[in-house]
Every structure is written in C-alpha cells, then in structure tokens.
C-alpha cells in the first residue's frame, strides 16, 4: 500500500534521486540484515566459533562486506589490470585472456566488460567455489558440452586440448561474440542456439536427443544455466546411464534445493561426486556452488 502511494505521488525522476542518495542503502541493509549480522558476529567472534567452511565465509564477509565470492584470493584478482580493446572489423569489444581474444557484445559498455571479466577471473580462480575443474588437464581429448556458455571463457581456456566443443547459448547478444572468439578453432567448435532441457521442441533440446547420432563416450559436461540444471540432467539420463568416461561440473547454487537434489540424482546413477570447497553467496544465502561428478 505504501509503495503504491509513494509511486503515485512522487515523480519518477525524484524517486531515482532519493534511491541513489540513501534509499538503496536502507533497502540493502533491510534485505540483508540477517546475513550482515551473522557475518559481523562471525568476524568479531571468530576465535570462539567452530572453524567450519560456512563460518569462514561469513567471517570473510564480516570483514570485507557481502560478496558472491567470499574467499581471500578474490582480493588479489580485484587488483588485476584489464584493458578493453575494440575490433573495428567486427565491431566488437574484446579483452586479451591468456593470450587469446575474448569478445563481448557491442552493446556492452567498457565498464560492464571490465566488471564482468573481473568476476569471471575471480569465479574461475583455483581457490574459488565456482571453479568448474581442479585442473584443465581433465579435458584433454574430451568432447566438451558447454551448456550455458555465455562469453565462453571456460571453453576458451580448454579449446586447445579438447577434441570437440559444443557451446549451448541462446542469448542473441552472445552469438556474434562467440563466433568471433572461436573463429581460430571453428573446425572443432559448434555453437548451438537451443536451451538444454528435459524436452525437445523448436527452442529446446535434451542432451539425449542432441547426442543420439554422436559418440557419447569421453564427455565433459559443464552446466551453468540459471536454475535449469535439474531439467537438463533429467533430459540426459540415457546418456549418463550408458556412456563411459563422463565428467560433469554442475552449478548448484541457483536454487536452494539443488545441492541435495542434484547430488542425490547423480549418486543414484552410480556417479562419484564432490562439491567444490567453500561457498558462494547468492540470493542472500550461502550455497555450495559446483558439484563435480564422474563415472
């Protein structure tokens, strides 16, 4: 009720000024009060509480503020110098990542590219809970299914050692950027403009359906698809049951129930698994970020 009255009688331009001046900080404090309190208590009373992974993450945020990546090495990555260049022939911006060009959509500002790239470097740090693999050597000779590839940084880091890479990405802004990034390896890269799901139609396809005429052995499947991981796994059950030498890295933080649901499902298929160390802070909660599995 109060919100409707506020929106009705306060002009939009004035609401923006109020929000930027102080309202955003008040709302941030209210929405995150419980985790802010727990973080501060964990930090100030660190010597008196159990030294668990979860308490360690809370204590980190109590000292450094709320962050998606509560681990010490993230601070080092925040100091990395990053330059954004522009490819006039393709009309696309890019950064140099491990001596390779990583392109971004031309709708992205330099500020957004810098922020996004820095987050990518932090999330794939070897100490990060969001890192997909312990070592990229795990992908030598494998066929990569990069499901939710976005900018494609994971595929780019492994493109020279994988046998083949299928990049599943439906966001139109990313397609031309992906094509530019992987043009030097276009003979081994296929960009698939479909959502991976538990059913197949014009816009979606299951992993089982996509691989029905392909070799299903020796796969590395990475899933980072904003909460659709359960559906994607459900559409891959035949592949997961029958194929050999499969490794998976699946994000489990988008939905609260995912760590338990996905670990139980993977275990029921006979796969061994482990969660990455530490936690990610997402949707005002700490969660296990990635489950790594193999048969």
N, C-alpha and C positions, 0 to 999 in steps of 0.2 A: 504493500500500500504506500509506504513512504517513498519507495523507489519510483513508483508511478507519478506521485505528486512532484517529486524532485525533477523528473524528466519532463513533466508537463510545464512547469513554471520557471525552470532555469534554462536559459538558452544553451544550445549545444556548445557554442564557442566558449561560453563561460564555464560549462561543465568540464571542458578539456583543460582550461586553466586551473580550475580547482583540483582536478585529478592529478595533474602534473605537479602542482605545488605541494600538496600534502595528502590528498585522499588516497592516492595509490599506496603510500607508505602505511596509512592506517589500515587499509584493506589487507595489505600484505601481512601486517602484524596479526590481525584478527584471524585470517585464514590459516596462518601457520603458527598460531600461538602455542599449541601443544608441542610441536616438534622443536620450536625455538626454545621453549622452556626446558625440554628434555635435553637438548643439545648443550645449553648453558650449564645445566646441572651435571651432565656427564663430563664436561670440560673442567669445571671447578672442583668436582669431587672425584676426579679420575683415579686418584690413589686409593679410593675407598670402595670402588665398584668393581665387579667382575670384568676381566680384560677380554671380553668377547669381541668378535668382529663387529657386531651391531653396535656395541657401546663405543668401540673405537671410531666408527663412522660418526656417531652422534657427537663424540668429543671433538672430532675434527671440525665439524660444522659449528660447534660451540665456540671454537677459536677463530675460524676463518669465514663463518657465515654459511648459509644454506647454499648447496651446490649439488649438481647432478652427480659429480664425481668426487666423493669425499675420501681422497687418498693423497698422501704427501707429494708424490711425483707430479700430480696435476699442477702444482705451483711452478715447477720447473718448465713445464710445457707452455704455461701462460707467458713466459718471457721470450719465446721463440720469435725471431724477426721474420715477418711474412711480407712478401711483395705480390701485388696483383698486377699482372700484365694483360695486354689486350691483343688478340689475334685479329687484325683488321680484315684478313682474307676470309675468315669465318664469322666475323662479327660476334666473337665470343671472348669473355674474360677467362683467364686461367692463372693457376699458381704452379710453381715447379715443386713437385712432390717426389722426393727420391730420384731426382734427375729425369723425371717424366712430367709431361704437361697434363695437369688435371683441370679439365674445363668445367665451367659453371654456366648456367643460363644467362643470356644477355639482359634479362630483367632484374638480375641481382645487382645491388649496389656494391661498391668496393667494401663498405663497412660490413655488409651482410656476409660477403665472401670471406673476409678476414675472421669474422666471428664464427662462421660455420666451419671453416678449415681448422681453426684452433680447437674447436670442440671435437673434430674428427681425430686430430692428433692426440688429444687427451684420452678419448674413449678407446683408442687402439694402442695406447701405451701398454707395455708388457705388464705393468702393475695394476692396470685398470680392470674393474669387474666386468666391463663391457667388451673386453678384447675377445675376439672370436676363437683364437688358437693360441696355444703356448708357443708354437714355432710355425712359421710359414712353410717349413720343410714338410709338414704334414700333407701339403697339397701337391707334392712332386708327382707328376704323371697322372694326377686325378682329373676327372671332369667336374668342374665347378658349376653348381647351380646357385647363383647369387640372387636370392629371392628378396626383393626389396632393395635393389642395388643403389637407387638414388644417384649420387655422383659417381659411384663405382670405385671408391678408394680401396676397398678390400680386394676386388678383382684386379685393380691396377698393381697392387703390391704383390700379387701372385701370378700375374699373367704370363711371365716368362718361364714359369715352372709347371703350370697346369697343362694338361693335354688339350682341353677344350673348355670354354666358358660360355654359359648361358646366363644372360643378365635379364632378370624379370623386372620390368619397370613400366608403369602405366602413366605416370605423371608426364604430360606432354612437354613441360619445361625442361625435363632432363634428357629427352631423347637426342636432340641435336648435340648436346654437350657430351653425352656418352659416345655418340658416333665419332665426335672429334677426338675424344680421349683415346679411344681404342682403334683409331684408324691404322696405326702401325701394326696392329695384330688382327686385322679384320678377318684374316683367313681362319682364325681359331675362336672368334667371338660372334655370338648371335644375340641380338637384342630382341627380347620377347615382350610385346606390348599387351600382356594379359595379366590379370590378377591370378595368383595361385590360390585355389580354394578347394572345397570338398565337392564341387560340382563343375560341370563344363557347359558353357554357353558362349555367346558372342564375345563377352568381355572377360570371362573366367575360364580357367582350365585346371584340372587336377594334375599333380605330378605323375600319377599313374598313367593318365591319358597322354601327357606330353612325352613320356619316355617309352610308350608302348612299342615303338619301332626302333628304339635306340638301346645301346648297351647300358644296362642298369648297374653293372658292377663298377667298383672303384670310383665311387662318387664322393664329393664333398658338398653337402647341402647346408647353406647358410640362410637362416630366416630372420629377417628384421622387418616385420610388416604390420606394425602399429596395432597389435592385438588380434590379428587374424591368424596367428600361428596355430591355434588349435584346429581350425578349419583346414589349414594347409597340410598338417600332419594327417588328418583324417582322410584327405584325398591322396595320401601317399602310402597307405597301409600295405598294399600289394608289393610295392617296390621295397619297402622297409622289411617285409617278411621274407622276400625271396632273393634279394640281391646280396652280393658279397662285398666285403671291404668298404663299407659305407661309414663315413664320419659326418656328424651333424654339429652345427653350432646354432642354437635356437634362442632367441631373446625371450625372456620370461617375466619381464617387468611391466609390460603394458597393461596387463590385467592382474588384479590381486590374486586370483586363484591359479594363475598359470604355473608357478613353480611346482605346486603339488600335482595339478592335473597333468602337466606335460611329463614330469618325472615318472609318475605312475604309468602313464601310457607307454612311454619309452621302455620302462622296465618290463612291462607286460609283453613287449615284443622281443624280449631277450637281449636288449642292448645294455651295455655298461655305460655309466654316465657319471659326471661330476659337475658341480656348479663352480663357476669361477670364484676366486676369493673376493671377499669384500661385498659391498652393496652399492647399488645406485639409488639416488634419491629421486623419486618420480611420483608425481601426483600426490604430493605431501606424505609420502611414506618411503621407508627403506625397503628395497626388494632385491632379491637375487636377480642378477642381470642376464646371465647367459648360462645355458646348460650345454655342455659338450658331451657328445654321445658317439659310440662306435659299436659295431658288431663283430 
